[in-house]
Amino acid sequence: MKIRKLNIINFGVFTDFTIDFTFENAAQNLIVIAGVNGSGKTTIFEYIDNFFKRNDKFTHGSILVQDKDKILNYRKDVSEPVYQHEDQLPGNQLAEKIFYFKANEERISNADEIIVEYIEKLIFEDQLSPSDAYNATNNILNDIFSGFDLQLSFHGLDRKKQVSFINESGKVLKTSMLSSGEKELLTKVFSLYLSNAKDCIILIDEPENSLHPLWQNRIVPVYQKFADNNNNQIILATHSPHIVGSVKNEQIRVLIREKGKIDVISSFSGSYGWPIEKILLEIFRTNELRTVEIEEKINQLNRLVTNNEYNSDEAKMLLKYLEDTLGYDDNDLVVIRLEIAKRIRRNDKN
């Protein structure tokens, strides 16, 4: 099951907002929603979750869903908050199709339950020995995170069916004792792979939480593979330029706030494989790439040079401070020194 398009009426920061998750009339298996804080990324997830689970009578609007070869139009009328369908799935079945991973939500107990259930299936249904079941589980773990240098292996279950892992030092750890990045990978990604989540919509808010930038670069293909292999649609909401740079252009939806209204950009000529700096400038529309104090001092020095005050004590002190702080070979400082040299030559000629 996949969302093709949704329309939100008067929910959170949205009054009448539409976002399309298709490309060339095909619902995408993986979508990344990017944007700054306050642009409505989490609100979209809350709307979808509430709409399908019927938790909120105020989730007015519509969601166009593709379920195999059917296109289903689920709608809640503003004046009469009931669901109207051109076709329909049973309500309880519809609710079971939504998995929502909230930001900073570890879900350790849920992950452990999924791991235990998977191992018991291997032992009692597939007739594997416990050691073979543990090895099979560990092989899946290694396969999923082969490029992550995770330094962690599945260890087994104790008598109370508590899950444990073993690190590179040989220390046995319960899930709750792992690092925050390891917990993020295991509770959200590994548990998904061991679950029976097929033909579902999976919402993951801020998948970059607690992940090293190198892991952020590599997490998208892992989610993409799971979505493709199980006919799922995974929707990620992120601030991470590493994640944005890891997805194809047709999979990105950027939310922007202009004149008090939220709009969405869904057409890009680039972004896949872009350097982080370019993504911050052109996708996230970040005006400052450095810390504010340094940015202001560079701008101040540029103004002095533009006004031909590059030989003033103020300009010399600023340049010395920035060279000591950033290093002599900093790109912005190299450009500034070249501009000063050009202006000195021009003034000497005059």
N, C-alpha and C positions, 0 to 999 in steps of 0.2 A: 504494500500500500504506500502511495506517495501523494504528497500535496502538490497540486499543480498551481493553485493560486488561492490567496486568501484576501478577504476584505474585512477590515476592522472598523466598526462604527462606535465611536464614543467609549473607548476603553483605554485607560491610562493616558499616555501622551498623545494618543491618536483620536482624531475626530472622524475622518473618512479616509482611510488609508488602504491601498492595495499593493500587494507584492506578488510577483510571479516567479515561480520556481521551475519554469520550463526553459528549454533551449531548443529551437527548431521544432517546436510542438511536442517535445518529449520531456516528461518530468525527470529531473536530475536525481541521481542516486545520492549525491553529496552536494550540499550547498553550504557556503560560508557567508554568514551575515557579519559584516564588520561595521565599525562606527565608534565614535567617542562616547564617553559616559553621558547618559541622558538622551541618547538618540533613539532608544526604544527597543534595543535588542532583546533584553530580558522580558520586556512587556509582550513582545510577539510570542515568546515561548509560553508565558503565563496564559495568554489568550488561547493558544492552540490546546494547551493542557486542559484548561477550564472548559473550553468549547466541547471537546470530545468526551470529557468525563462528566459533563453537565454539572459542574460544581458552582457555576456562577450564572444567575439568571440575567446578568447584565452584559454577557458576552454576545452582543448583537453583531450580526454580519453574516458572512458566508465563507465556507471553505470548499474548494473544488478538489476532489480527491480522485486519483486514478487507482482502481483496485483491479489488478490484472487487466482484462480487456474492457472493463466498465469504467465510465466516468460518472462519479457520484457528486451531486451538488447538495451539500449540507448547509442549511440556512436557518438563522434565527431572526424572526421578524422583530423590528424595533417595538412595535405597538403590542405584539403578542409573542412573548418569549417562548416559542415552541419550535421544535425542529421540524423542518419540512424537507422532504427528500424526493428527488426525481427517481431515485432508487435508494435502497437502504441496506445497511448491515444492522444486525441486532445491537441494541445499545450496549450490553455488556461486552460483546465482541469488539465493538468499536473502541471502548475504553481500554481494552487489553492490548490494543495496537499501538499505544503511546507509551514510550519510555522517556522520562524527563530526568536528566542529571543536572541538578542545580549547581551553581558556582559554589566552591568551597564545601561541597557535600561529599563526605568520604564514603558513606554507605558500606562500611567495613562488614557489618553483620550480614548485609544482603549479599556481598561478594563471597563471603565465607560459605553461606548457605548454597550459593550456586556452585561453588567448587565442590562442596561435599556431595551435592546432588549428582554432579557429573561423575565423580569418582564412584559413587554407589551404583550408578548406571553401568559403568564399565565392569564393576565387580559382579553385580547380581544379574544384570541382563546380558552383558557381553561375555560373562564367565571368565574375566581376566583375574589373575591373582592380584592381591593388593600391591605387590612390588611392580608388577607389569602395569597396573593402573596408574601408579605414581609416575612411572617412567613415561607413560603415554601423556600424562598431564604435563610433565616437565618438557617433553618434546614440543608440545603446543606452545608452552611459554617461550621456549627458545626460538621457535619458528616465528612467533609474532614479533618478538623484540630482538631479532638477530642483529639489527644495526644500531642498537641502543647501548651496548656495553653495560648491561643491567647488573652484572655481577651478582645474580640472585638465582637460586634454583628452588623448585618445589621440593619440600621435604616429606610431607605426609600429614596424616591425621593422628591425633592421640585418642585415648580411650573415650574422651568426652566429645570426639569428633571436632576438635579444634584444629584449624588449619595452621600449618607452620611452613616456613621457608628457611633456607640456609644460605648465608652470605659467603663471600670469597674467603673469609677468615675461619669458616667452619662453625660460626655461631648460628644456633637455631633460633628463629624469631617468629613470633606470632604476627599476624597482619598488622595489628595495632602498633607494633614496635618498629615497623619499617619507616624509612624516610618519607617525607611528604610527597616527593616526586615518585617514589616507588609505590606508595599508596594510590596515587592518582592513576598510574598505569594499571595497577592490579584491580582496583575497585571499579574503574570505568571501562578499561579496554579488555583486560584478561577475562573478567567476569562476563563481558558481552560475548566473547568468543566461545565461552563454555555454556552460555545460556541457549535457550531455544528461541531466540528472537529472530523470527523470519517473517518477511512481508510486513514489517512494522515501520513506524516513524520514530526515530530516536533523536531527541533534542539534547544537546550537550552545551551547557553554558560555560564559557571560558575554559576550554580544554587545555589551555596553556598553563593553568594554575600549578605552581610548584615545579614546573618542568624547566630544566636547563634549556637554553636556546637551541642547542644541538638536538635535543629531544623534540622540541617544538617543530623543528624543520622536518622531522621524520615521522611525526604522528599522523599526518594527513593520509599518506598511502596506506597505513594500517587500518584506519577507519574506512577508506575507500574500498579496500579489499573485502572487508566485512560486509559493507553495503552491497557490493556487486555480487558476492557469493550467496547472499541470503535474501536478495530482492528487497532490501531495506532502503529507506531514505534516511540518511543521517544529516542533520542540520546543526552546524556549529555556529555559535555566537562568540566573537573574539575581538580582543584588542591587539592581538599579536601580529606584527608585520611578518614574522617568520611563517606563520600559518597562512596568511594571505598570499605570500609569495610561493606557497607550495601547491596551490590549486589552479586549475585552468581558468581562463578569463570568464568563460560562460557559467562558472560555478559561484562567482562572487556577486554578492548584493551589498552595496555600501549605503548605510543610512546617513543622511545629512540633515542638519537643522538649519533652515533658512527662513528668516522673517517669521519666526514662531511656529513654523510648520515642518513636519518631518516628511522628507521625500526620500526616494530610493533611486540609486544609480545601478543599473544592471548591465550596462554595455561598456566594455573596456577594450582598448586596442592592445593593452599589455597588462602586465603585473606578474604573470607566471615567470618565476626565475629572476625577477627584478632584485637589485640590491636593496637592503633594508632602508637605506636613506631615501631612495626614490619612492618606495612604498609609503613611507611616513609623509613625504611631501605631497605626493600626487593622489594617493588613495585616502590616507587619513587626514590630509590637508593640515599637517602640522607645520606651523611657522617656525618653530624653534627646535633645532636638532641637538643643541647643547644645553647645559644648565643655564638658567636665566642670567646669572651674573656674568658668565663668560660671553654669552650672546650679546649682552648689552655693551660690554667693553669692546668687542669686535666691531659692533655697529658704531660705537663712539669713535673708534680709531678710523674707521672708513669715512666717517663724516669729516674728521679733521683732514684726512688726505684729500678728499674731494674739494675741500675749501683751501687747499694748498697750505695747510697749517701743519704739514708733516714734520717740519723742523722745530716745532714748538716743544717746550719742556713737557707739556701734557702728552703730546703724541709719543715722544721718546719714552716716557715713563710707562705709558700704556703698552707700547710695543715690547719693552723689556719685561714687563710683568707677564704678558701673554706668552712670550717665548720661554720664560722660566716655567710657566704653568703647563703649557701645551707642548712644548718642545719646539726647537728651531725649525723643524721641517713640517710643521703643521700646514696643511694645504691652504687654509685661509690666510695664514701669515705669509706664506710664499707669494700668494697673489698680491697681498698688500705691499710687500717689499718690492715686487716687480712694478707695481703702479707708482710707488715712490720714486724708483729709479727712472721710470719713463718721464715723470714730471720734472725731475731734476735735469735730465737731458734737454727737455723742451725749454725749460727756463734758462738753461745755459746758452742755448741758441739765440734766445731773445735778448 
